[in-house]
Amino acid sequence: MTLRLWKIDTIVVVGIATPVCVYMTAMDGFSYDFRVIIIEDCCAAHQPEVHEAFLSALKKLPLDPLVRVVKLNTFLSDIDRLP
């Protein structure tokens, strides 16, 4: 409710445990009708290959622009143009 009161429509997700915490936070945001941006190089998993595989799978989902996976440099350079 607070985010809605502040007219926030997009959340940016970073963190540890990409296939668990990051994913669940992103999907919660998505399920509450927020656009979600996951900053891929600001997330991690116990095993790098799990992290990479999970992000690769997310990128293939037809959810863009509602759920988007980008690198930090892209996010910072395109922040005004991202939905």
Secondary structure, 3 states (H helix, E strand, C coil): CHHHHCCCCEEEEEEECHHHHHHHHHHHHHHCCCEEEEEEEEEECCCHHHHHHHHHHHHHCCCCCCEEEECHHHHHHCCCCCC
